[in-house]
């Protein structure tokens, strides 16, 4: 019995030390509120999140809210990864690898006018991005960038 308990404990410890980035959490648009502005995260096309090992995910209703939160945060948890939603495909992508577009005519939840895409192909296929100004993660988040898992 003791050996079995020890084996279960060892497996649990090894699983918690897994390699690779922390995966994005599913977004519940009926119950999540923005960690920065406290508004409801009701439109997944503009959402972002910050996830870290052994912590609850922090959701944001606008890419600008994630940007402002990161600028105001002195220390991001170790192993944290930021994700944004691809505006066209509505899938989570690492924020540091995404391409961004500022679309002045597009209303975003907090008025940043920022949308993200997984890559250039997704951006060019999105009619909402056609009139916008292409940006990089450094343009949006500054030289410090966004938290991401190192390979």
C-alpha positions as CSV (number, residue, x, y, z in Angstrom):
1,X,0.0,0.0,0.0
2,X,2.8,2.4,0.9
3,X,4.6,1.6,-2.4
4,X,1.5,2.3,-4.4
5,X,1.0,5.7,-2.6
6,X,4.6,6.6,-3.2
7,X,4.3,5.7,-6.9
8,X,1.2,7.8,-7.3
9,X,2.9,10.7,-5.6
10,X,5.9,10.4,-7.8
11,X,3.8,10.3,-11.0
12,X,1.9,13.4,-9.9
13,X,5.2,15.3,-9.1
14,X,6.6,14.4,-12.5
15,X,3.4,15.5,-14.3
16,X,3.6,18.9,-12.6
17,X,7.1,19.4,-13.8
18,X,6.1,18.9,-17.5
19,X,8.1,20.8,-20.1
20,X,6.6,23.2,-22.6
21,X,4.5,26.3,-22.3
22,X,1.4,26.5,-20.2
23,X,-1.6,26.0,-22.5
24,X,-4.3,28.7,-22.9
25,X,-7.4,28.2,-20.7
26,X,-10.9,28.0,-22.3
27,X,-12.8,31.2,-22.2
28,X,-16.3,31.3,-20.7
29,X,-17.8,34.5,-22.2
30,X,-20.8,34.3,-19.8
31,X,-18.7,34.4,-16.6
32,X,-15.2,35.9,-17.2
33,X,-14.4,39.5,-16.5
34,X,-11.3,41.4,-17.6
35,X,-8.4,41.3,-15.1
36,X,-7.6,44.9,-16.0
37,X,-10.9,46.9,-16.6
38,X,-13.4,44.4,-15.0
39,X,-15.7,44.5,-18.0
40,X,-17.2,41.3,-19.2
41,X,-15.1,39.3,-21.7
42,X,-18.1,38.8,-24.0
43,X,-16.5,39.0,-27.5
44,X,-13.8,36.3,-27.9
45,X,-12.5,38.0,-31.1
46,X,-10.7,40.6,-29.0
47,X,-9.8,38.5,-26.0
48,X,-6.4,37.8,-24.4
49,X,-5.1,35.9,-21.4
50,X,-2.1,35.5,-19.2
51,X,-1.6,32.0,-17.8
52,X,1.0,30.8,-15.4
53,X,1.8,27.5,-13.7
54,X,-0.3,26.9,-10.5
55,X,-2.3,30.1,-11.0
56,X,-5.7,30.9,-12.3
57,X,-5.7,32.4,-15.8
58,X,-6.2,36.1,-16.2
59,X,-8.5,37.1,-19.0
60,X,-8.7,40.4,-20.8
61,X,-11.5,41.8,-23.0
62,X,-9.2,43.8,-25.2
63,X,-5.6,43.4,-26.3
64,X,-5.1,46.9,-24.9
65,X,-6.0,45.7,-21.5
66,X,-3.4,43.0,-21.6
67,X,-0.9,45.6,-22.8
68,X,-1.8,48.0,-19.9
69,X,-1.8,45.2,-17.3
70,X,1.7,44.0,-18.4
71,X,3.0,47.6,-18.4
72,X,1.7,48.1,-14.8
73,X,2.8,44.8,-13.5
74,X,6.2,44.8,-11.8
75,X,6.8,41.1,-11.9
76,X,5.1,38.5,-14.1
77,X,4.9,35.0,-12.6
78,X,7.7,32.6,-13.7
79,X,6.6,30.5,-16.6
80,X,3.7,32.8,-17.6
81,X,2.6,32.9,-21.2
82,X,0.4,35.5,-22.8
83,X,-2.1,34.5,-25.5
84,X,-4.4,36.5,-27.8
85,X,-7.2,35.3,-30.0
86,X,-6.8,35.2,-33.8
87,X,-9.6,37.6,-34.8
88,X,-10.5,35.6,-37.9
89,X,-10.2,32.0,-36.7
90,X,-11.0,32.6,-33.0
91,X,-8.2,30.3,-31.9
92,X,-5.6,31.1,-29.1
93,X,-2.1,32.0,-30.3
94,X,1.0,33.0,-28.3
95,X,0.9,36.8,-28.1
96,X,4.6,37.1,-28.8
97,X,4.3,35.3,-32.1
98,X,1.1,37.0,-33.3
99,X,0.8,39.7,-35.9
100,X,-1.3,42.7,-34.9
101,X,-3.3,45.3,-36.8
102,X,-4.6,48.6,-35.6
103,X,-8.0,49.3,-37.3
104,X,-9.2,52.8,-36.5
105,X,-12.7,52.0,-37.9
106,X,-13.1,48.8,-35.8
107,X,-14.6,49.2,-32.3
108,X,-12.9,47.0,-29.7
109,X,-14.3,46.5,-26.2
110,X,-12.0,49.2,-24.6
111,X,-11.2,51.2,-27.7
112,X,-7.6,50.0,-28.5
113,X,-8.6,49.2,-32.1
114,X,-6.2,46.3,-31.9
115,X,-6.8,42.8,-33.4
116,X,-4.4,39.9,-33.6
117,X,-3.8,37.1,-36.0
118,X,-1.7,33.9,-35.9
119,X,0.2,34.9,-39.0
120,X,0.2,37.1,-42.2
121,X,-2.0,34.6,-44.0
122,X,-4.8,34.8,-41.4
123,X,-4.5,38.6,-41.4
124,X,-4.8,38.9,-45.2
125,X,-7.9,36.6,-45.1
126,X,-9.6,38.8,-42.5
127,X,-11.8,41.5,-44.1
128,X,-11.6,43.6,-40.9
129,X,-7.8,43.8,-41.1
130,X,-7.6,45.1,-44.7
131,X,-7.9,48.8,-43.8
132,X,-5.7,48.6,-40.8
133,X,-2.1,49.4,-39.9
134,X,0.1,46.3,-39.5
135,X,1.9,46.1,-36.1
136,X,4.4,43.7,-34.4
137,X,4.2,42.5,-30.8
138,X,7.0,45.0,-30.0
139,X,4.9,47.9,-31.5
140,X,1.9,46.8,-29.3
141,X,3.7,45.8,-26.1
142,X,6.9,47.7,-26.2
143,X,10.5,46.4,-26.2
144,X,9.9,44.1,-23.2
145,X,7.4,42.2,-25.2
146,X,5.0,39.7,-23.7
147,X,5.7,36.7,-21.4
148,X,6.2,33.5,-23.4
149,X,7.7,30.1,-22.7
150,X,11.3,29.7,-23.8
151,X,12.0,26.6,-25.9
